[in-house]
């Protein structure tokens, strides 16, 4: 039985796609057969982050409309044989997604995969609500600033009322909080909400804190999920997220300002 | 696909809309079929407030008559109401026979809001049942609304910014209140708001409100009671 995980946030630009790519790759690295679906029809990005933008013919909308079957649209990741990508269409809009269509595609994927990661678009409209509708688990990505936190709060409310699990009165979606773009320096200077503030407002299980890192930008530009950059703090933090999701109990890292030693200062760490 | 969606949603220039509306309507509760007594009762009520009853819609509640399935005087009661200027619109608490009568009189059959009173509950049976407050144990998230009708509202967690909590009675928040809270929304001036941490966007008691910009610094983030004194909201640190 496949587990469906939605990566969502409400607000745009907080790191949903980066998280989806890293999380899916992390699961695949641990040997789970994983597929990551881009629900952002019309503004797709996942293909770029995954570095597969020049390899696909069919997309999610083609599959929903019966113009291709799931097998034809899935792209195998170059780096990991357990990982597949179902890209979004860039030329259609989100109205092309239907509950029945998405449900059928997920059902088909569930026969073959152990984890289905859904990369939700920003907003609370059709694309976003469909991405979360079938979810078993949700990772709510938040930046430590007020507008992002409030949008996440709204999203959590929608998750608890408008999902299939809620409609069928089943066990609620498991919700996790992921704080991204966290900068301990800026928290210390009072320019950013602290982790405590964010948790106090959202009161949700914290699955990880991703530090603000140049490595994320580099990875996106290169089309490599940042989790594969094992030397970077962001890559390690995503590794921890996957481990915690699978039930390991790890302390949170990268929460305090690192004091650079003399060598660090001289050579730029 | 987009066409279908457009048809499903209401466009702003649609000629018709079907909307749900709520109307407050007097209800005539019938417990006895003494028509002469009813005539006296109606004449007295109408003479006291003639404007109130003129052309006013009125519902007829038959749930007090559950042992009488047929009601010979029903058409007479409806005629009497019409004679006093009222417009009977529907019945509730009707038995199957009474529903058929209502249909013949072109009255709507309305859903039963309350259960018919239990036969055992005689007036002598003592204290009225207390109104239970509405209790919510999950955080109220941004965009969500909670309304406790005719009751107090008790929230065990916080209220997020952009959320709205309302009660006809008191509002208790055992967490931080960041959204909007309104107590006494049906006009109860004795209603209060209590919270463990006041960071509200707006607080209101019986329609008197204050927005966060006008909260005193000394109350922000504190456990506070908000009540109404005369025309003014009063904030008291707890």
Contacts between the chains, C-beta under 8 A, distances in Angstrom:
chain1	res1	chain2	res2	distance
A	93	B	2	7.0
A	95	B	1	5.3
A	95	B	2	4.5
A	95	B	5	5.0
A	96	B	1	5.5
A	98	B	1	7.2
A	146	B	161	7.9
A	150	B	142	5.2
A	150	B	160	7.1
A	150	B	161	5.1
A	150	B	162	5.7
A	151	B	142	7.5
A	153	B	141	4.9
A	153	B	142	4.0
A	153	B	143	8.0
A	153	B	160	4.2
A	153	B	161	7.1
A	153	B	162	7.1
A	153	B	163	7.8
A	154	B	141	6.3
A	154	B	142	3.9
A	154	B	143	4.3
A	154	B	160	7.8
A	154	B	162	6.4
A	156	B	141	5.3
A	157	B	140	7.9
A	157	B	141	3.0
A	157	B	142	6.3
A	157	B	143	5.5
A	157	B	144	4.7
A	157	B	160	7.7
A	157	B	163	7.7
A	158	B	143	7.3
A	160	B	138	7.2
A	160	B	141	7.6
A	161	B	144	7.8
A	200	B	176	7.3
A	201	B	158	7.7
A	201	B	160	6.9
A	201	B	161	7.8
A	201	B	176	7.9
A	201	B	178	7.2
A	203	B	139	5.6
A	203	B	157	6.6
A	203	B	158	7.1
